[in-house]
Amino acid sequence: MPLRTRYGFSYYAALLSTVGYLIGCSSQQTTENSLLSLLPQSGEADGWSPAEPPQHAVGDDLFFLINGGAEVYHEYGFEQAAVLSYSDENNRSLNLEMYEMRDPAAAYGIFTFKRGDDCLSLDIGDGSCLQDYYLNLWKGRFLITVIGFDTEQETRDGLVSLARSAAQKIDAVGRRPPILAWLPRVGLDETSIRYMRGNLALFRSYEFGTGNVFGVTEGLTARIGEQVVFAFQYSSESEAARWFDTAFEQLSQSEKFRNVALRDGTLSGLDPDDQHLVGIRHLNCIVLVLGDEPQALTETLGIVKQRISSHSG
């Protein structure tokens, strides 16, 4: 059954465009009934009560829900979702969306994909971010999004209340993917971290090309001071080397990048905004850094390379 809300999902698809592994819990998928049981009920969220029956979608039914955005959820590992509308005594409205993903790393990834750079981090679940009129959080293998329709304080309080109530019902703990340990801690903007499980998520962060230039199946990007770091992990060193050579060839032929060169194993070039791009292949990984100062980019590459070595194996 496709999910529908009384407000229509084009609104939520527009929100989407703005933009660990389970511990102590069974890996068995949640059933529809148990997923719906995680939705807050009357009396559980400070005056907010369900306004209509919940709706549910499994697998490809998500395409009926999100026009042009379901592919990203499936790239991360979507299993099923439920949506429920809420109202309070003053007829304010909120919608809560709960997504069950394949594993906690997938839930963390789609959480980083949906949150904005200027969000306010809250102590709810395994991680949460509040923006003007919506809140995203992840806990275990679940992503929860609560959406309001204005920025009044009562609405924002409702976002937090519903999110906290839903998170308390999830009996699971997740941790962030291990590759986040590759990032330097000095200068790291935590809210800029995007964990990726495919090229669609990378394409929304930065456009290296129209195709899968780096063959991304797992990676991350984040801001380190004035620089942007990209790191991709592959199943073997030979696969990383093959994609590094492929990326160099495609960037060399691209009309977007200029002065692309490969010297002593280091890729370099200029992007359309005249920012410098440098990159290397190290072990089973590819690392790139984008910014204005080539020497500083090289230093950051060295730091990330060292951190990959210390966290490998």
C-alpha beads as a LAMMPS data file, in Angstrom:
LAMMPS data file: protein, C-alpha beads

313 atoms
311 bonds

1 atom types
1 bond types

-500.0 500.0 xlo xhi
-500.0 500.0 ylo yhi
-500.0 500.0 zlo zhi

Masses

1 110.0

Atoms # bond

1 1 1 0.000 0.000 0.000
2 1 1 1.538 3.338 -0.992
3 1 1 2.021 5.958 1.689
4 1 1 -0.002 9.110 1.338
5 1 1 -0.545 11.991 3.724
6 1 1 -3.309 14.522 3.689
7 1 1 -0.760 17.206 2.770
8 1 1 0.780 15.415 -0.223
9 1 1 4.363 14.257 -0.392
10 1 1 5.713 16.788 -2.895
11 1 1 6.239 18.995 0.151
12 1 1 8.466 16.395 1.769
13 1 1 10.335 15.651 -1.433
14 1 1 11.217 19.347 -1.554
15 1 1 12.529 19.113 1.997
16 1 1 14.652 16.156 0.978
17 1 1 16.313 18.086 -1.834
18 1 1 17.478 20.792 0.607
19 1 1 19.755 19.225 1.856
20 1 1 26.794 2.065 12.683
21 1 1 25.969 -1.244 13.270
22 1 1 23.313 -2.637 15.578
23 1 1 24.391 -3.429 19.124
24 1 1 22.377 -5.754 21.330
25 1 1 19.401 -6.148 18.976
26 1 1 18.196 -8.849 16.593
27 1 1 18.948 -8.301 12.896
28 1 1 15.507 -9.646 11.949
29 1 1 13.403 -7.160 10.031
30 1 1 10.658 -5.380 11.911
31 1 1 7.166 -6.494 10.871
32 1 1 4.525 -3.975 9.798
33 1 1 2.681 -4.289 13.114
34 1 1 5.809 -3.831 15.195
35 1 1 6.873 -0.846 13.076
36 1 1 3.488 0.812 13.589
37 1 1 3.754 0.101 17.314
38 1 1 6.773 2.407 17.430
39 1 1 4.645 5.409 16.453
40 1 1 3.703 7.659 19.421
41 1 1 0.086 7.332 20.558
42 1 1 -2.276 9.651 22.438
43 1 1 -0.916 10.682 25.815
44 1 1 2.707 9.923 24.920
45 1 1 3.871 13.199 23.372
46 1 1 2.756 16.236 25.394
47 1 1 -0.698 16.769 23.915
48 1 1 -0.062 15.530 20.388
49 1 1 -2.409 12.773 19.221
50 1 1 -2.827 10.826 15.966
51 1 1 -5.164 12.661 13.608
52 1 1 -5.817 9.748 11.233
53 1 1 -4.774 6.106 10.772
54 1 1 -1.096 5.468 9.983
55 1 1 -0.002 4.419 6.522
56 1 1 2.691 1.939 5.594
57 1 1 4.974 1.116 2.659
58 1 1 7.435 -1.687 1.986
59 1 1 10.225 -1.854 -0.598
60 1 1 9.286 -0.342 -3.948
61 1 1 6.060 1.157 -2.564
62 1 1 8.331 4.025 -1.515
63 1 1 8.293 5.205 -5.140
64 1 1 4.603 6.068 -4.684
65 1 1 5.605 8.180 -1.702
66 1 1 8.615 10.096 -2.962
67 1 1 8.655 11.322 -6.530
68 1 1 12.317 11.577 -7.511
69 1 1 13.754 10.793 -4.063
70 1 1 13.048 7.124 -3.367
71 1 1 16.150 6.018 -5.249
72 1 1 18.401 7.546 -2.608
73 1 1 16.616 5.716 0.219
74 1 1 16.973 2.451 -1.682
75 1 1 20.638 3.195 -2.354
76 1 1 21.215 3.393 1.390
77 1 1 19.127 0.272 2.078
78 1 1 15.427 1.003 2.612
79 1 1 13.158 -1.707 4.056
80 1 1 9.832 -0.138 5.080
81 1 1 8.258 3.074 6.344
82 1 1 5.244 4.386 8.231
83 1 1 3.700 7.860 8.308
84 1 1 1.266 9.293 10.832
85 1 1 -0.286 12.771 11.087
86 1 1 -0.741 14.380 14.512
87 1 1 -2.667 17.354 15.879
88 1 1 -2.937 19.164 19.216
89 1 1 -5.811 20.910 20.981
90 1 1 -5.100 24.104 19.037
91 1 1 -5.386 22.272 15.693
92 1 1 -1.692 22.527 14.934
93 1 1 -0.459 19.722 12.697
94 1 1 2.709 17.641 12.541
95 1 1 3.649 14.623 10.433
96 1 1 5.971 11.888 11.641
97 1 1 7.746 9.621 9.151
98 1 1 9.588 6.503 10.353
99 1 1 11.912 4.630 8.007
100 1 1 13.385 1.237 8.764
101 1 1 16.705 0.798 6.980
102 1 1 18.813 -2.293 6.382
103 1 1 21.190 -1.580 9.266
104 1 1 22.244 1.287 11.555
105 1 1 24.909 2.499 9.124
106 1 1 22.202 2.922 6.473
107 1 1 20.011 4.838 8.937
108 1 1 22.938 7.058 9.898
109 1 1 23.703 7.659 6.222
110 1 1 20.224 8.788 5.229
111 1 1 20.157 10.921 8.392
112 1 1 23.319 12.735 7.275
113 1 1 21.864 13.077 3.781
114 1 1 18.657 14.736 5.020
115 1 1 19.967 17.014 7.751
116 1 1 20.970 20.568 6.891
117 1 1 24.308 22.203 7.556
118 1 1 22.841 24.765 9.959
119 1 1 20.809 22.415 12.137
120 1 1 20.771 22.359 15.925
121 1 1 22.036 19.060 17.344
122 1 1 19.875 17.569 20.113
123 1 1 20.370 14.716 22.548
124 1 1 17.708 12.409 21.115
125 1 1 18.367 8.893 19.849
126 1 1 21.800 8.179 18.384
127 1 1 21.840 11.598 16.727
128 1 1 19.332 14.334 15.892
129 1 1 19.127 17.706 14.205
130 1 1 16.421 20.385 14.524
131 1 1 15.854 22.983 11.832
132 1 1 13.208 25.645 11.357
133 1 1 10.165 23.395 11.027
134 1 1 11.475 19.833 10.843
135 1 1 13.605 17.443 12.847
136 1 1 15.616 14.407 11.742
137 1 1 17.000 11.722 14.029
138 1 1 18.379 8.215 13.788
139 1 1 18.378 5.409 16.317
140 1 1 19.493 1.878 15.598
141 1 1 18.413 1.120 12.057
142 1 1 15.586 3.703 12.074
143 1 1 15.388 7.215 10.657
144 1 1 12.636 9.467 12.026
145 1 1 11.582 12.750 10.431
146 1 1 9.038 15.035 12.109
147 1 1 7.704 17.912 10.035
148 1 1 5.747 20.993 11.060
149 1 1 4.043 23.647 8.984
150 1 1 5.255 26.814 10.696
151 1 1 8.161 27.966 12.860
152 1 1 6.198 28.894 15.990
153 1 1 7.735 27.764 19.272
154 1 1 4.767 25.496 20.050
155 1 1 5.332 23.679 16.763
156 1 1 9.066 23.329 17.382
157 1 1 8.349 21.997 20.877
158 1 1 6.004 19.476 19.281
159 1 1 8.717 18.326 16.879
160 1 1 11.000 17.576 19.819
161 1 1 8.273 15.918 21.875
162 1 1 7.156 13.558 19.102
163 1 1 10.748 12.734 18.133
164 1 1 11.709 11.959 21.721
165 1 1 8.630 9.784 22.238
166 1 1 9.331 7.769 19.080
167 1 1 13.022 7.355 19.910
168 1 1 12.185 6.026 23.385
169 1 1 10.150 3.236 21.804
170 1 1 13.074 1.920 19.753
171 1 1 14.900 -0.721 21.769
172 1 1 18.179 -0.559 19.840
173 1 1 21.498 1.237 19.872
174 1 1 23.547 2.097 16.814
175 1 1 27.035 3.395 16.212
176 1 1 28.442 5.418 13.380
177 1 1 30.238 3.654 10.487
178 1 1 33.929 2.950 11.223
179 1 1 35.190 4.949 8.234
180 1 1 34.269 8.180 10.027
181 1 1 37.443 7.607 12.060
182 1 1 39.382 8.620 8.939
183 1 1 38.356 12.263 9.331
184 1 1 40.724 14.704 11.078
185 1 1 39.219 16.017 14.283
186 1 1 40.790 19.477 14.117
187 1 1 38.593 21.804 12.064
188 1 1 35.930 19.158 11.401
189 1 1 32.385 20.486 10.937
190 1 1 30.323 17.610 12.346
191 1 1 27.063 18.674 10.697
192 1 1 28.749 18.669 7.279
193 1 1 29.503 14.931 7.410
194 1 1 27.701 12.934 4.732
195 1 1 28.033 9.149 4.815
196 1 1 27.350 7.629 1.391
197 1 1 26.463 4.216 0.052
198 1 1 26.394 5.060 -3.623
199 1 1 26.812 7.673 -6.294
200 1 1 23.404 9.343 -5.868
201 1 1 24.355 10.609 -2.415
202 1 1 27.752 11.758 -3.719
203 1 1 26.102 13.526 -6.663
204 1 1 23.910 15.529 -4.264
205 1 1 27.042 16.630 -2.377
206 1 1 29.369 17.392 -5.283
207 1 1 29.169 16.723 -9.014
208 1 1 32.341 15.063 -10.286
209 1 1 30.457 13.911 -13.374
210 1 1 27.108 12.604 -14.583
211 1 1 28.163 8.971 -14.140
212 1 1 29.623 7.049 -11.226
213 1 1 33.119 8.464 -11.715
214 1 1 34.566 6.818 -8.606
215 1 1 32.397 3.679 -8.459
216 1 1 31.216 4.621 -4.978
217 1 1 29.623 1.936 -2.822
218 1 1 30.735 3.361 0.535
219 1 1 32.265 6.716 1.340
220 1 1 31.995 10.032 3.106
221 1 1 32.472 13.737 2.652
222 1 1 32.922 16.523 5.207
223 1 1 34.226 20.056 5.604
224 1 1 37.559 20.490 7.369
225 1 1 37.942 24.210 7.883
226 1 1 37.778 25.742 4.392
227 1 1 38.420 22.407 2.687
228 1 1 36.147 19.560 1.626
229 1 1 37.322 15.973 2.048
230 1 1 36.017 12.992 0.065
231 1 1 36.967 9.421 0.973
232 1 1 35.775 6.203 -0.679
233 1 1 36.366 2.619 0.447
234 1 1 36.546 -0.415 -1.862
235 1 1 36.599 -4.175 -1.378
236 1 1 40.284 -4.466 -2.312
237 1 1 43.369 -2.445 -3.213
238 1 1 43.092 -3.575 -6.822
239 1 1 39.504 -2.294 -7.052
240 1 1 40.556 1.050 -5.559
241 1 1 43.439 1.294 -8.052
242 1 1 41.111 0.508 -10.968
243 1 1 38.620 3.189 -9.956
244 1 1 41.388 5.709 -9.318
245 1 1 42.655 5.195 -12.886
246 1 1 39.088 5.356 -14.234
247 1 1 38.386 8.589 -12.357
248 1 1 41.586 10.183 -13.649
249 1 1 40.630 9.285 -17.210
250 1 1 37.092 10.640 -16.858
251 1 1 38.159 13.861 -15.126
252 1 1 40.828 14.393 -17.788
253 1 1 38.156 14.217 -20.485
254 1 1 35.635 16.291 -18.552
255 1 1 34.710 19.807 -19.641
256 1 1 34.171 20.746 -15.999
257 1 1 37.722 20.196 -14.771
258 1 1 40.923 21.780 -16.057
259 1 1 44.632 21.005 -15.843
260 1 1 43.974 17.472 -14.656
261 1 1 47.248 15.632 -14.106
262 1 1 48.595 12.525 -12.387
263 1 1 52.128 12.768 -11.034
264 1 1 53.791 10.361 -8.615
265 1 1 50.435 8.852 -7.725
266 1 1 48.760 12.189 -6.924
267 1 1 45.833 13.447 -8.974
268 1 1 45.418 17.215 -9.317
269 1 1 43.233 19.665 -11.200
270 1 1 40.969 22.716 -11.065
271 1 1 37.184 22.534 -10.752
272 1 1 34.664 24.952 -12.376
273 1 1 34.984 27.332 -9.389
274 1 1 38.799 27.393 -9.716
275 1 1 39.181 25.355 -6.561
276 1 1 42.114 22.967 -6.448
277 1 1 41.427 19.240 -6.301
278 1 1 44.092 16.773 -5.152
279 1 1 43.662 13.057 -4.608
280 1 1 45.488 9.809 -3.918
281 1 1 44.816 6.092 -3.749
282 1 1 45.885 4.576 -0.433
283 1 1 45.377 0.905 0.452
284 1 1 41.775 0.093 -0.555
285 1 1 40.680 3.737 -0.440
286 1 1 40.604 6.883 -2.565
287 1 1 40.940 10.257 -0.822
288 1 1 40.394 13.686 -2.390
289 1 1 40.545 17.180 -0.944
290 1 1 39.039 20.315 -2.501
291 1 1 40.014 23.869 -1.589
292 1 1 41.955 27.025 -2.393
293 1 1 45.467 26.298 -1.102
294 1 1 47.288 23.353 -2.748
295 1 1 49.853 23.023 0.043
296 1 1 47.160 22.890 2.723
297 1 1 45.252 20.290 0.678
298 1 1 48.358 18.112 0.498
299 1 1 48.777 18.354 4.265
300 1 1 45.174 17.276 4.821
301 1 1 45.662 14.356 2.421
302 1 1 48.602 13.244 4.531
303 1 1 46.579 13.405 7.740
304 1 1 43.699 11.385 6.277
305 1 1 46.138 8.856 4.790
306 1 1 47.732 8.367 8.209
307 1 1 44.350 7.928 9.893
308 1 1 43.293 5.336 7.303
309 1 1 46.497 3.400 7.971
310 1 1 45.986 3.497 11.727
311 1 1 42.360 2.279 11.441
312 1 1 42.863 -0.360 8.747
313 1 1 42.789 -4.072 9.486

Bonds

1 1 1 2
2 1 2 3
3 1 3 4
4 1 4 5
5 1 5 6
6 1 6 7
7 1 7 8
8 1 8 9
9 1 9 10
10 1 10 11
11 1 11 12
12 1 12 13
13 1 13 14
14 1 14 15
15 1 15 16
16 1 16 17
17 1 17 18
18 1 18 19
19 1 20 21
20 1 21 22
21 1 22 23
22 1 23 24
23 1 24 25
24 1 25 26
25 1 26 27
26 1 27 28
27 1 28 29
28 1 29 30
29 1 30 31
30 1 31 32
31 1 32 33
32 1 33 34
33 1 34 35
34 1 35 36
35 1 36 37
36 1 37 38
37 1 38 39
38 1 39 40
39 1 40 41
40 1 41 42
41 1 42 43
42 1 43 44
43 1 44 45
44 1 45 46
45 1 46 47
46 1 47 48
47 1 48 49
48 1 49 50
49 1 50 51
50 1 51 52
51 1 52 53
52 1 53 54
53 1 54 55
54 1 55 56
55 1 56 57
56 1 57 58
57 1 58 59
58 1 59 60
59 1 60 61
60 1 61 62
61 1 62 63
62 1 63 64
63 1 64 65
64 1 65 66
65 1 66 67
66 1 67 68
67 1 68 69
68 1 69 70
69 1 70 71
70 1 71 72
71 1 72 73
72 1 73 74
73 1 74 75
74 1 75 76
75 1 76 77
76 1 77 78
77 1 78 79
78 1 79 80
79 1 80 81
80 1 81 82
81 1 82 83
82 1 83 84
83 1 84 85
84 1 85 86
85 1 86 87
86 1 87 88
87 1 88 89
88 1 89 90
89 1 90 91
90 1 91 92
91 1 92 93
92 1 93 94
93 1 94 95
94 1 95 96
95 1 96 97
96 1 97 98
97 1 98 99
98 1 99 100
99 1 100 101
100 1 101 102
101 1 102 103
102 1 103 104
103 1 104 105
104 1 105 106
105 1 106 107
106 1 107 108
107 1 108 109
108 1 109 110
109 1 110 111
110 1 111 112
111 1 112 113
112 1 113 114
113 1 114 115
114 1 115 116
115 1 116 117
116 1 117 118
117 1 118 119
118 1 119 120
119 1 120 121
120 1 121 122
121 1 122 123
122 1 123 124
123 1 124 125
124 1 125 126
125 1 126 127
126 1 127 128
127 1 128 129
128 1 129 130
129 1 130 131
130 1 131 132
131 1 132 133
132 1 133 134
133 1 134 135
134 1 135 136
135 1 136 137
136 1 137 138
137 1 138 139
138 1 139 140
139 1 140 141
140 1 141 142
141 1 142 143
142 1 143 144
143 1 144 145
144 1 145 146
145 1 146 147
146 1 147 148
147 1 148 149
148 1 149 150
149 1 150 151
150 1 151 152
151 1 152 153
152 1 153 154
153 1 154 155
154 1 155 156
155 1 156 157
156 1 157 158
157 1 158 159
158 1 159 160
159 1 160 161
160 1 161 162
161 1 162 163
162 1 163 164
163 1 164 165
164 1 165 166
165 1 166 167
166 1 167 168
167 1 168 169
168 1 169 170
169 1 170 171
170 1 171 172
171 1 172 173
172 1 173 174
173 1 174 175
174 1 175 176
175 1 176 177
176 1 177 178
177 1 178 179
178 1 179 180
179 1 180 181
180 1 181 182
181 1 182 183
182 1 183 184
183 1 184 185
184 1 185 186
185 1 186 187
186 1 187 188
187 1 188 189
188 1 189 190
189 1 190 191
190 1 191 192
191 1 192 193
192 1 193 194
193 1 194 195
194 1 195 196
195 1 196 197
196 1 197 198
197 1 198 199
198 1 199 200
199 1 200 201
200 1 201 202
201 1 202 203
202 1 203 204
203 1 204 205
204 1 205 206
205 1 206 207
206 1 207 208
207 1 208 209
208 1 209 210
209 1 210 211
210 1 211 212
211 1 212 213
212 1 213 214
213 1 214 215
214 1 215 216
215 1 216 217
216 1 217 218
217 1 218 219
218 1 219 220
219 1 220 221
220 1 221 222
221 1 222 223
222 1 223 224
223 1 224 225
224 1 225 226
225 1 226 227
226 1 227 228
227 1 228 229
228 1 229 230
229 1 230 231
230 1 231 232
231 1 232 233
232 1 233 234
233 1 234 235
234 1 235 236
235 1 236 237
236 1 237 238
237 1 238 239
238 1 239 240
239 1 240 241
240 1 241 242
241 1 242 243
242 1 243 244
243 1 244 245
244 1 245 246
245 1 246 247
246 1 247 248
247 1 248 249
248 1 249 250
249 1 250 251
250 1 251 252
251 1 252 253
252 1 253 254
253 1 254 255
254 1 255 256
255 1 256 257
256 1 257 258
257 1 258 259
258 1 259 260
259 1 260 261
260 1 261 262
261 1 262 263
262 1 263 264
263 1 264 265
264 1 265 266
265 1 266 267
266 1 267 268
267 1 268 269
268 1 269 270
269 1 270 271
270 1 271 272
271 1 272 273
272 1 273 274
273 1 274 275
274 1 275 276
275 1 276 277
276 1 277 278
277 1 278 279
278 1 279 280
279 1 280 281
280 1 281 282
281 1 282 283
282 1 283 284
283 1 284 285
284 1 285 286
285 1 286 287
286 1 287 288
287 1 288 289
288 1 289 290
289 1 290 291
290 1 291 292
291 1 292 293
292 1 293 294
293 1 294 295
294 1 295 296
295 1 296 297
296 1 297 298
297 1 298 299
298 1 299 300
299 1 300 301
300 1 301 302
301 1 302 303
302 1 303 304
303 1 304 305
304 1 305 306
305 1 306 307
306 1 307 308
307 1 308 309
308 1 309 310
309 1 310 311
310 1 311 312
311 1 312 313
